[in-house]
Amino acid sequence: MKVHSTMSGSVWRIEKRKSHSVRVGENLVILESMKMEIPIEAPVNGMVTDVSVSEGDFIQEGDLIMTVEEEDNE
């Protein structure tokens, strides 16, 4: 699943890196916009397979942040 930015801002901190497992609701990235910290949370349980941003990058709403391979729930 591709995770996109919900708003424009600077990537303040990357919380999860490639090969990290994630749970729904865990912070993936913290954006900084207008002196506020905005967490981007994992939408699914799974594993991070790609991180498309670096700390300090300025991103726009809709930009790809990372890809999370959804956990198989069988």
Backbone as CSV, one residue per row, in Angstrom:
resi,resn,N_x,N_y,N_z,CA_x,CA_y,CA_z,C_x,C_y,C_z
1,MET,0.848,-1.167,0.000,0.000,0.000,0.000,0.897,1.234,0.000
2,LYS,0.579,2.147,-0.870,1.346,3.386,-0.954,0.771,4.397,0.048
3,VAL,1.653,5.034,0.809,1.247,6.023,1.803,1.649,7.402,1.284
4,HIS,0.653,8.283,1.174,0.866,9.618,0.629,0.697,10.676,1.710
5,SER,1.300,11.818,1.492,1.196,12.940,2.423,-0.221,13.500,2.407
6,THR,-0.721,13.838,3.568,-2.049,14.434,3.684,-1.995,15.952,3.617
7,MET,-0.783,16.500,3.629,-0.620,17.955,3.553,0.807,18.294,3.147
8,SER,1.028,19.544,2.826,2.377,20.020,2.495,3.141,20.301,3.779
9,GLY,4.436,20.052,3.764,5.264,20.341,4.926,6.639,19.734,4.772
10,SER,7.456,19.912,5.792,8.803,19.353,5.809,8.800,18.032,6.567
11,VAL,9.584,17.083,6.084,9.742,15.808,6.783,10.651,16.085,7.979
12,TRP,10.070,16.087,9.152,10.819,16.411,10.358,11.548,15.180,10.894
13,ARG,10.818,14.042,10.931,11.450,12.825,11.454,10.830,11.597,10.782
14,ILE,11.667,10.675,10.377,11.206,9.390,9.840,11.243,8.395,10.994
15,GLU,10.071,7.876,11.335,9.941,6.963,12.474,10.181,5.502,12.092
16,LYS,9.799,5.126,10.877,9.940,3.737,10.419,10.773,3.717,9.150
17,ARG,11.673,2.767,9.082,12.592,2.633,7.937,12.292,1.340,7.180
18,LYS,12.956,1.178,6.045,12.795,-0.033,5.240,13.044,-1.267,6.101
19,SER,12.193,-2.266,5.950,12.230,-3.556,6.657,11.654,-3.498,8.067
20,HIS,11.208,-2.325,8.530,10.541,-2.240,9.831,9.113,-2.747,9.704
21,SER,8.657,-3.502,10.703,7.248,-3.887,10.722,6.455,-2.754,11.362
22,VAL,5.203,-2.608,10.920,4.342,-1.541,11.424,2.966,-2.093,11.737
23,ARG,2.281,-1.420,12.641,0.914,-1.739,13.020,0.046,-0.538,12.679
24,VAL,-1.219,-0.797,12.391,-2.163,0.280,12.102,-2.082,1.346,13.189
25,GLY,-1.954,2.600,12.774,-1.933,3.719,13.715,-0.558,4.137,14.194
26,GLU,0.464,3.307,13.956,1.822,3.704,14.345,2.308,4.829,13.444
27,ASN,3.084,5.733,14.009,3.640,6.835,13.228,4.706,6.320,12.269
28,LEU,4.574,6.711,11.005,5.576,6.395,9.996,6.549,7.548,9.845
29,VAL,5.988,8.753,9.759,6.745,9.978,9.521,6.075,11.098,10.301
30,ILE,6.875,12.057,10.769,6.337,13.266,11.385,6.656,14.424,10.442
31,LEU,5.608,15.107,10.000,5.783,16.298,9.171,5.753,17.530,10.056
32,GLU,6.391,18.590,9.614,6.330,19.881,10.302,5.737,20.861,9.311
33,SER,4.663,21.503,9.744,4.006,22.494,8.905,3.441,23.582,9.799
34,MET,3.789,24.815,9.521,3.322,25.962,10.299,3.595,25.771,11.795
35,LYS,4.797,25.257,12.098,5.286,25.046,13.466,4.480,24.004,14.239
36,MET,3.759,23.154,13.503,3.012,22.056,14.115,3.605,20.741,13.645
37,GLU,3.577,19.725,14.507,4.022,18.384,14.137,2.798,17.568,13.743
38,ILE,2.833,16.995,12.551,1.719,16.227,12.037,2.184,14.802,11.752
39,PRO,1.666,13.819,12.510,2.068,12.438,12.260,1.335,11.854,11.054
40,ILE,2.046,11.069,10.266,1.449,10.272,9.204,1.499,8.834,9.714
41,GLU,0.317,8.233,9.865,0.212,6.924,10.507,0.080,5.794,9.496
42,ALA,0.451,4.609,9.937,0.320,3.413,9.105,-1.160,3.075,8.925
43,PRO,-1.595,2.902,7.673,-2.991,2.566,7.435,-3.286,1.065,7.543
44,VAL,-2.229,0.250,7.535,-2.370,-1.210,7.583,-1.253,-1.811,8.430
45,ASN,-1.433,-3.054,8.850,-0.350,-3.823,9.463,0.517,-4.356,8.331
46,GLY,1.828,-4.311,8.510,2.701,-4.839,7.471,4.151,-4.490,7.685
47,MET,4.890,-4.417,6.558,6.319,-4.120,6.595,6.629,-3.014,5.602
48,VAL,7.475,-2.083,6.013,7.900,-0.997,5.127,8.832,-1.591,4.075
49,THR,8.486,-1.391,2.809,9.317,-1.915,1.720,10.086,-0.820,0.996
50,ASP,9.650,0.449,1.169,10.349,1.545,0.512,10.025,2.848,1.212
51,VAL,11.045,3.678,1.405,10.870,5.028,1.956,11.266,5.995,0.854
52,SER,10.331,6.873,0.482,10.534,7.758,-0.677,10.965,9.169,-0.315
53,VAL,11.123,9.456,0.975,11.500,10.797,1.429,12.697,10.712,2.365
54,SER,13.320,11.854,2.590,14.415,11.963,3.555,14.066,13.065,4.542
55,GLU,14.644,12.990,5.727,14.424,14.055,6.706,14.913,15.372,6.119
56,GLY,14.091,16.407,6.266,14.416,17.719,5.740,13.768,18.012,4.398
57,ASP,13.273,16.973,3.704,12.595,17.185,2.418,11.327,17.998,2.629
58,PHE,11.005,18.866,1.655,9.710,19.533,1.642,8.836,18.766,0.673
59,ILE,7.672,18.345,1.136,6.775,17.566,0.289,5.424,18.265,0.179
60,GLN,4.735,17.935,-0.897,3.418,18.492,-1.161,2.339,17.473,-0.787
61,GLU,1.125,17.959,-0.582,-0.004,17.070,-0.345,-0.098,16.085,-1.504
62,GLY,-0.238,14.815,-1.185,-0.356,13.774,-2.207,0.942,13.120,-2.605
63,ASP,2.089,13.677,-2.182,3.379,13.063,-2.520,3.519,11.708,-1.828
64,LEU,4.178,10.778,-2.511,4.441,9.455,-1.954,5.464,9.569,-0.826
65,ILE,5.143,8.987,0.334,6.053,8.997,1.483,6.759,7.648,1.611
66,MET,5.966,6.585,1.631,6.551,5.253,1.726,5.566,4.209,1.251
67,THR,6.077,3.001,1.081,5.255,1.869,0.674,5.294,0.832,1.783
68,VAL,4.116,0.341,2.159,3.991,-0.671,3.199,3.339,-1.900,2.568
69,GLU,4.028,-3.031,2.658,3.463,-4.293,2.170,2.534,-4.818,3.250
70,GLU,1.252,-4.932,2.894,0.250,-5.352,3.866,0.477,-6.789,4.306
71,GLU,0.311,-6.993,5.618,0.469,-8.312,6.219,-0.657,-9.224,5.746
72,ASP,-0.329,-10.456,5.423,-1.333,-11.433,5.007,-2.068,-11.925,6.250
73,ASN,-3.378,-11.722,6.294,-4.164,-12.058,7.491,-4.887,-13.382,7.391
74,GLU,-4.336,-14.319,6.672,-4.999,-15.627,6.533,-4.723,-16.504,7.712
